[in-house]
Amino acid sequence: MRPPVSQAAAPGKVILFGEHAVVFGEPAIAVAIDLETKVDLIPDETLTQHQVNGEPLDTYKHLFIEKAINLLWDNAGNTTRLNVQTNSRLPSAAGLGSSAALSTSTCAALLHQTEQFSETRLARAAYETEWIGQGEQGSPIDTSASTHGQAIFVDKEEHDNHLWTLRRSDSTWHVHHQPLERMSFVIAHSGEKGKTGELVSKVQMYHDRTDVAQKIIEDIGDTTREGQEALRRGNLARVGELMDEAHELLGMLGVSTSRLDELCRTAREHAHGAKLTGAGGGGCIIALTDEPDACREALQDERAETWIVRSARKGARAWGHRGTRTVNERH
Ligand code: MEV
């Protein structure tokens, strides 16, 4: 008999508006992108330990995979060891949701393997995995974008197009499908790494100690609400202006760097707007532009690694010996 293989794929994301502020209940919009992580998973009776990419699972190197396996396999009483292979096009610690795509695709393969795959279960399990892996902090925005694909709107209030609701102690996030024309972005990597857990802790401390930080976070929330309205009207020039404003506010929150600021300035010569994406402290900027080639060339002249990406139609999928499961069939 052939071994029962489960395979899964899940996209990375960019945050158009609202990173960091979303942790404190302000609204945010994330767009899934067509750079993905893929996972293959086979239970193997001959193994004595879980294996990842041909080596024994190591907590330090494979933190998110270990958390997902504990949650959905070991804790469910399965004793057979797993052979896991991963393959990703997403750079790590770059604000493009690489750990969320890894958590989501691993959970999707595990839920497929145990015949429990559903979009809400996946969204919950992927968030739980990332939350633990990220030092028990952060919002479900990255894993929800990776699960659903397309674009999502996260808010503390529930609206139309509701997908699922996730809670942690006294925080509640309602996740919604965000209607969006397919978009392209130019992405440029600063060459610096930004660790999400550390940056979320830094902003939390600033927020808890000063009114200034609380006001900046509320202002980020306002740019998100205005940005959503500009997207609804199809006014990309206004979306771009608001991205610029959001970047300024993130700078005031202490999560930009001089290199990220410089890349945004360069991108804006050929773009509606540009901002850092994700936790910051390094990682990437995104530019919304009608001239992707010119924008990309200008950024390459600054020695940045660049990508032109499109918003992803598909969210997480799993397939293998039990057929294909796709999560975003409703939209
Ligand atoms: C990281 O992509 C987004 C942050 O808002 C952290 C989080 O929401 O968990 C910075």
Residues whose N, C-alpha, C, O or C-beta is under 5 A from the ligand:
A	BS01	MEV	E19 H20 V22 V23 G138 S139 I141 D142 G278 A279
